Amino acid sequence: MLQAIWPSISHVTTLLYNACLTLGYHPTPFKTAEVAMIPKLNKRDLSDISAWRPISLLSCLSKGLERVIGRRLAFLAIRYKVLHPNQAGALPKRSATDIVTALLYDVERALGNGKMATLVTMDVKGAFDAILPNRLILRLRQQGWPVFLIWWIYHFVSHRKALVRFQDAKTGPAELPCGLPQGSPISPILYLLATTPIYSLPGATERYGYADDTAMLFVGDTLEETTTKANTAIAAMETWGQQEAFSFDPDKTEVMHFSRKRNSSSPPVSHQGKEIKAQKAMRWLGVWLDRRLTFNTHIEKWSLKAEKVISQLRFVNNTVRGTSAVAARRAIYAVALPTLFYGLDTWFPGFLSESTHKGARTITKTHLSKLQVILNKACHAVLPVWKTTPQVILWKEAGIPPADIILKQQQARTALRYATLDATHPVSRRLRQAQHELDQSNHPTTRSQTLQRHSRLLRTAAWAKEVERPRFIARRFNDNIPTEAAGKRPPKETTAVEFQHWLEDKPAGYVVFSDGSKTERDTAGYGFAVFHNGRLADWGFGQLGRREVFDAEIHGALEGLQCAVLANFTNEPITVCMDNTSVIDCIRATAPNSSQAQFRVFQKLGDKYPYQVSVKWCPGHSSIFGNELADLLAKQGANLPVPEHLPSVSYRRRQVKGQIAVDYQQWWQGVELRKLPELALPRRLLGYLLAARSHYGDFADYHERFHPGQATLDCPCGRQKSPTHLFYCRKIPRHLRVRLTPDPEAAIGRFLGRSYKVYLRIADFYYTKINKRH
């Protein structure tokens, strides 16, 4: 509803938000929350209060203000290093698996150096409910936050009221003496700021945190030594908790010892007088850790979850009825595969880099086969095929590659992501530490091989190629550069006509056209043309090297805008016209990682001249003179000598995205993962086509092989049933028959391939009128 009425209330809402921040005040109506009780998953005893999760339902207007402030707080906390580097949760570009990856790197380095390690995880009782308003304000003042912001947070956390709703019953409002509302966008970052001192306590080798989950790592020569350190650190945590009114739940404290020795001991850890023993596997932030870092339990647990999702699809689908293959495949990619590969960037041992180890695979055959079994079941859920259909046919027709190809692509994507993280990211810090060791080594190649052998993170990062690293920037929240909203653009043909009329009316000021172009050398160039009062005032072009059209478009737009600004002595309006809607959307929002510097300069120019610079969509290849001229200039720029520039992020992303098809084609020529029009067919017709292609269906040879003596082998016409029998069956009407001469084998291959619609017309008649199966 807010989206529908936003054009009418946006100005008033902005004034309200700015007034709240200026005055340091949070309106009283926004402080009342309706608390809904939601049962936690896998909790059988619902009479236990801990089996329920209270969620505060807040005003949507209040959430908008809290979200904006929360995002700014998160950015500033990272930029000015208010938080510990190993803290995550409610922070941009810092996921739960990133923290576990950093933890795993530290453990593997310790084991590689002949040490042992102990991990202790602890949980704060109540977490958000345990935050005292005055202590939170004191912590914020100690951290140096602005006074007006501290006042706003004070009003936000104090004098809050809540009423509880359970099913149809509802209580009256009651004032809350403490706590942060669960469900508020700002509560997670305030909790992180309040608990930052935990990560400065002595005793642990490293500390890690994600929201209210905290962990401590202890490294030593023996497990007895690490256990002693753990007991001391736990006591220090308890002492700090008593001083700060926090309590830790000993029932949720867990321990895991890491050692490569077979017969090493497993001493327990003490927490509030309770002995806690290490288990065979321990789950933290969704990743199952074990003593020897085999991750057998992790793969088994998440494979089982993915299999449950796939089983639901297989339950409603068969070879004749069910959801379309397109919808089923979309569900597999959206739900099943992310579940199956959860934490992959953490646990996957990876493929060793080609430069040093010739791409050797380090994942075990057991793990690979378990993943492949789940992927095969996913293919069966997508396709209406028989159970005995060969795997390679399943992979090809479903467009789901084998497990090793998916893993290799995921590793390449993860490596590219690591190469674009900011310098304060916990993963980046460890990669820089390893690089520093290599720079100081007398034998960097040998040292690199040694480090990769002991670290999953370094094996993955070694696959990253050089790329232009973006900066860590704040989100953009202004509209000084008017653009068209992404969801409100009319069709291209309509826009082209309107744009021509707009040009015929001779728009005031400067009109800048920009475009980008790619060459066969895989390099990009840009071009721009500047018009003033309908006359060509300036133009230019350039070569960018290994970049995409997306990058070239913003380079051309920026160069053209800068030329127009220099010539604009009378503050006339400037309209930048481009045919790439993705670039327009990025100008409107936060600058993307690819060509980030150019987007930021463009936005800063727009902020310098608010509402004077605007961006307009100009449909390409619509006979618009300015656009055609910019396109011609861009092609000239693309053919210039290639300069030495680092590749852009979008260029590397395209390489990674295209690599999976290259790997796929090594074992199956001509695969097109995204171009599978057959999957849009009704499930019954798709089943006919796949049976003929795979030879696994209602055919004589198939029944003699798998069901001898249990099926009818002959067609009603008297001949044996076969994948190609439909083309020769005497009961097929003349108007459906096709000409197979002069090369019947080639013709049948064509009708079962790209011209499959011809075969389906015959098959539909055959199986519904002649050889009825159901």
C-alpha positions, 0 to 999 in steps of 0.5 A: 500500500505504501508503494502505491501511495508513495508519490503522494506521501514521499515529500511529507514522509521525508520531512518527518524523517529529517525532523526526527533526526534533527530533533533527536526524537522518535514519535510516541505512536511508533513505540507501540508494538504488537508482539506475535508469538511464532513457534520455533521450528522443530520444537515439540514442547510448545508449553516451554516459553523458549519454544516461541519466538516473539516478533514485534509488528511495528508501524511501516512508517517507523520501519522506514526511518529505522531502516535508513538509520540502521543502514547508515549506522552499519556503514559508519561502524565499519568505516570507522572501525567501531565494531570488531573486524570479526563481527557480522550480522546486519552489516553489508557484504558480511554473511554468516558463512563469511564468519565461518570461513574466517574461523575455518581459515584460522583453524586450518592455519593452526593445524598446518603449524602443528597446533591444536585448537578448541572452539567454544560457542556461547549464547546470550540469554534473551539477546535483544531483550537484555539490552538496557537503555541507559547502558546502550546510551553510555556505550554509544557515547563512549563510541563517539556517535553524534549527540542528535543520533544518541538522543534519537536512539534514546527515545527509540529504546525508552518508554516502549509499549507492547501488546501480545497477540496469540492466535485470536487473543490479545492483551492490553499494552504494557510498558517495557523497561528494557530490550530492543524490539525484535522485528525492527530493522535497527535492532540488530546493529544496535545489539552489535554496538552494545556487545562490542566489548565482548570481542576485546576481552582477553583470553581467546586467540580469536573471537567471532560473532554473528548477531547474538551468536558468539564464538571463541577460538583457542590455539595451543600445543595440546588440547589440555592447554586450549581447554584451560584457556577456554575455561579462563575466557568463559569465566571472563565472559561471565564476569563481564556479563554480570557487570553489564547485566548480560547472562549466558545460557550454559545449555547452549554452550558448545565445544569442538576440539580440532586435531589431526592426531587420531588418539588425542584426548577430548577434555571437557569445558566448564561453564557455570559448574556444568561440564560440556563435552565436545560432540562428534559434530557441532553446528554453528551458523548453519555449518556443521564442524567436526574434529578433523574438518571432514564436513561429512555431517554437514553434507549429510544434513544439508543433502537430506534437507535438499532431498526433502524439497525435491521429494515434494516436487517429485510427489506432485509430478509424474511422466504425464501430469504435474507442474511444467518442467520450467516451473519445476526447474525454477524451483530447483534452482531457487530452493533445492540447490541453495539448500544443497550447497549451503556453506559451500564457500566455507567447506568446499576444499576446492580445485587447486589453482591451475598455475601451481597444481594443474587444477587438481581436485581435492573433494573426495569421491564420496562427497561428490557422489552424495551431491550427484545423487541429489542432483540426479533426483532434482533432474527426475523432479524436473523431467517427465522421464523414466527412472532408468534414463541415463544420467547424461541425458538427465543433465542435458535435458534438465539443464542441470550440470553435473556436480563437479561442474557446478562446484567449479563454477561456484568456486570461481564465483566465490573467488571473484567475490573475495577479490571485490570485498572491502579491506576491512572484511574478515576474509580480505584481512586474512587474504592480505595476511597470506599475501604479506607472507608470500611477499616476505618469502624467499620462495613464493611459489613453494610457500604458496603451494604450502599455504594452499594445501592447508587452507580452503580459503586460499585455494579458492582465492587463488582462482581469482584473476586481476580485477578492478576492486570497488570501494566500500561506499554508503547507500545512496538515498537522494534523487537529485538526478531525475530518472525514469522509474524502472517499473514504469517504462513503456514499451520500446516502440512507444518510447521511441515515438515519444522520444522523437516527438521530444526531440522535435520540440527542441528541448532546452539546454544540452542533450548528451547521447552516449553508447558503448560497443564491444569488438571481437577482441573482447574489448569495449569502447565508448562514444558520446555526442553533445547537442546544444539547441539541436546542433552538434556541440562536441563529441568523443570516443575512447577504448576501455580494454577488457570491459563490458558494454555496461561499463562503456555506457557509463564512461561515455555518459560521464565524458559527455556530461563533463563536456556539457558541464564545462560548456554550460555557462548559463546553467541550462538543463542537461539531459543525458540520453542512453539506451542501456536501462541497467545503467540508468537504474544504477545511476538512480541507486547506489553505485554498483561494483563495476565501474563504481568510480565513474558512477560516483563521479556522475552522481556527484556532478548531479548532486552539485547541480541538483535537478539540472542534470537528468537521465532519459531512456533513448531506445537503441536502433530506433533511427534516432540521430544522436543515438546512432551517432554515439553508436558509430563513435563507440564502434570507432573507440572500440577499434582503437589500440587497447590500453592497459586497464584492469578488467571491470567486475562485470567483465570478470562476472561474464567470464565466470558465467560463461565458463560453466557452458565451456566446461559443460561442452567438454563432455556434451557439445552444443549445450545451451543451459538457458535456451531450453524451450522444450521445458515449457511444453506440457508435461505429457508432451515433454515426456513423449519427446524425452522418451524418444530422445533417450530411448527409455520409454514404452518401446520393445527394446526397453521392455525386453531389457528391464521388464521381459514378458511384462509389457506389450511389445507391438504397436496396434499396427503390428510392428514393434514399438520403437523410438522412431516407429511413429514416423513409419506407423501405418495408422498415422493419418496422411496429414500428420506424416512427414517426408524422411527422404533422402536421408531418413536418419538425418530427418528423424534427428532433426524432428527429435531435435530443434524441429521437435514440434513436428514430432510432438504433433505425431506423438500426441495423436499416436498416444491418444488415439492409437497406442493409449497409455493412460 
